[in-house]
């Protein structure tokens, strides 16, 4: 009979290969530790026990204490000095993740990041808020953030219509911490995060890559469509004017066929720069696809929108693009311009379709012209 005392004596002597019934059998594995830091695997085989030194894993921090040696090798004093004197500039300083951000992770502004660097900030639909989210489901002043004396961040709902939720729970006020998800209204969700400067730069690059066209560095179509929906709702609600100028480079296929696609790319880049030089800072210009561009501008009446279109047309006509082995390349552009100022459109899609119809009319009438309501 294998007694408890025999079992204890067996455990105390790891070299004991006499396994009692019910104990270790041939081929079994056990994990043992010879000292405080270096575990090894012991395998019993018909030839005896084989010991394998365990390899350190990159995911498992090993103790900084050296293994116990019965006869430590002698070492010159100067060697020890070299090892213990680590240059100060090689010491890794702890990263300070104390910059507060709100990252939109769901809704119309997904990917956009807002830096919160003051003691107090309002978030809402109103242009007077510190952080503006033009979402119809968000109240004009939806919530307020405040940094308390102890460093905690307090969020207070300001009587919003559709409520404020933190990690799925509706709240009137709450202390928010790194990683909390804040839902404002029905669809917009923000993540409260603490970042360092490198993380901030990475996030901003990711967002820019998601909303910009790689060739022209204008906003892309996805971003334009999102902004059009937002601005259309704002214009309808406030009964303000909203204009779209949809334009297309004339005979662009011939440019590619004659000079090659690299020259075609240069043409698109030159057009993009010209558009940026003409529009106001608050206007939105985007590459809509291929050789099509679009401008979204608010607060101007039909006559002003038509004048803007003519300025764009003349600026493109004035371009002279150098091409190796050819005379300077001249191009023109056709523009369809429409303004919603009497709330005569029901959806952003119908407004955009009207601008497309007028662009088609400009093409059909001979190109290099603006078709607009005057």
QUIFENNOR-V596449 format. One record per pair of residues at least 24 apart in sequence whose ideal C-beta (glycine too) atoms are under 10 Angstrom apart, sorted by the first residue. I is the first residue (numbers start at 0). GAP is how many residues later the second one is. Records with the same first field share a line. If there is no record, write none. Layout:
I: GAP  GAP
This chain:
13: 28  35  37
14: 27  33  34
15: 33
16: 27  31  32
18: 25
23: 25
33: 33  34
34: 28  30  31  32  33
35: 27  29  31  32
36: 25  26  27  28  29  30  31
37: 24  25  27  28  29  30
94: 100  101  102  103  104
95: 98  100  101
96: 81  96  97  98  99  100  102
97: 53  96  97  98
98: 94  95  96  97  98  100  101
99: 45  47  53  76  78  92  93  94  95
100: 77  89  90  91  92  93  94  98  99  102
101: 29  31  43  74  80  88  89  90  91
102: 78  86  87  88  89  90  92  100  104
103: 29  31  80  84  85  86  87  103
104: 76  77  83  84  85  86  88
105: 75  77  81  82  83  84  85
106: 26  28  30  31  76  77  78  79  80  81  82  83  119
107: 25  26  27  28  29  79  80  117  118  119  121  122  125
108: 24  25  26  79  81  98  102  114  117  118  121
109: 78  79  97  100  101  116
110: 92  93  95  96  97  98  99  100  112
111: 78  91  92  95  98  99
112: 77  78  80  82  87  90  91  93  94
113: 76
114: 80  85  89
115: 29  31  37  76
116: 30
117: 27  28  29
118: 26  27  28  29  30
119: 24  25  26  27  34
120: 24  25  26
121: 36
122: 32  35  37  41  59  61  65  67
123: 34  36  60
124: 59  60  105  108  109  112
126: 107
130: 59
132: 51  52  55  57  97
133: 93  95  96  97  99  100
134: 27  49  50  51  52  53  94  95  98
135: 26  49  50  51  93  94  97  98  100  101
136: 24  25  26  47  48  49  50  51
137: 24  26  46  47  48  49  50
138: 24  25  45  46
141: 40  42  43  46
142: 28  30  31  33  39  41  47
143: 29
144: 31  37  47
145: 27
147: 27
151: 24  25
152: 24  25  27  39  41
154: 25  27  37
156: 27
159: 24  25
160: 24
161: 24  25  26
164: 24
165: 26
210: 75
211: 74  75
212: 55  59  73  74  75  76  80
213: 73
214: 49  50  51  53  54  57  72
215: 49  52  53  54  55  56  57  59  60  69  70  71  77
216: 52  55  56  59  70
217: 50  51  53  54  55  57  58  66  67  68  69  70  75  76
218: 65  66  67  68  69  75  77
219: 66  67  68  69
220: 65  66  67  68  71  73
221: 64
222: 61  63
223: 60  61  62  63  64  69  70  71  72  128
224: 61  63  69  123  124  127
226: 57  59  69  121
227: 56  58  66  68  120  121  123  124
228: 118  119  120
229: 118
230: 53  65  66  67  109  117  120
231: 64  66  108  113  114  115  116  117  118  119  120
232: 115
233: 64
234: 63  64  105  106  108  110  113  116
235: 104  107  109  110  111  112
237: 60
238: 101  102  103  104
239: 58  59  100  101  103
240: 56  57  58  59  60  61  63  64  98  99  100  101  102
241: 54  55  56  57  58  63  96  97  98  99  103  106  109
242: 40  52  53  54  55  56  57  58  59  61  62  63  65  66  94  95  96  97  98  108  112  129  130
243: 50  51  52  53  61  92  93  94  95  96  104  107  108  109  110  111  112  114
244: 30  34  38  40  48  49  50  51  52  60  61  63  64  67  68  90  91  92  93  94  110  113  114  125  127
245: 42  46  47  48  49  50  63  88  89  90  91  92  106  107  108  109  110  111  112  113  114  116
246: 24  28  38  41  44  45  46  47  48  62  65  66  69  86  87  88  89  90  108  112  115  123
247: 40  41  42  43  44  45  46  85  86  87  88  108  111  112  114  115  119
248: 41  42  43  44  67  82  83  84  85  118
249: 41  66  67  81  82  83  84  112  113  116  117  118  119
250: 40  80  81  116  117
251: 38  39  40  79  81
252: 37  38
254: 36  66  68  74  76
255: 35
257: 65  68  71
258: 62  64  65  66  67  70
259: 63
261: 61
262: 58  59  60  61  63  66
263: 27
265: 55  56  57  63
266: 24  49  52  54  56  62  64
267: 25
268: 52
269: 46  49  50  51  59  61
270: 41  44  45  48  50  60  62
272: 42  46
273: 38  41  42  44  45  59
274: 37  40  41  58
276: 35  38
277: 30  31  33  34  36  37  38
278: 29  32  33
279: 28
282: 25
284: 27
287: 64  68
290: 40  42
291: 64  67
292: 40  42
293: 42  58  61  62  65
294: 40  42  60
295: 52  55  56
296: 40  42
297: 41  42
298: 42
299: 39  41
300: 38  40  72
301: 35  36  37  38  39  40  70  71  72
302: 36  69  70  71
303: 35
304: 32  33  34  36  65  67  68  69
305: 29  31  33  64  65  66  67  68
306: 30  63  65  67
307: 27  29  62  64
308: 24  26  27  28  49  53  60  61  62  63
309: 25  27  59  60  62
310: 59
311: 25  58
312: 49  55  56  57
313: 54  56
315: 52
316: 51
330: 37
331: 35  36  37
332: 29  34  35  36  37
333: 24  25  26  27  28  29  30  31  32  33  34  35  36  37
334: 24  27  33  34  35  36  37
335: 24  25  26  27  34  35  36
336: 25  33  34  35  36  37
337: 33  34  35
338: 33  34
340: 32
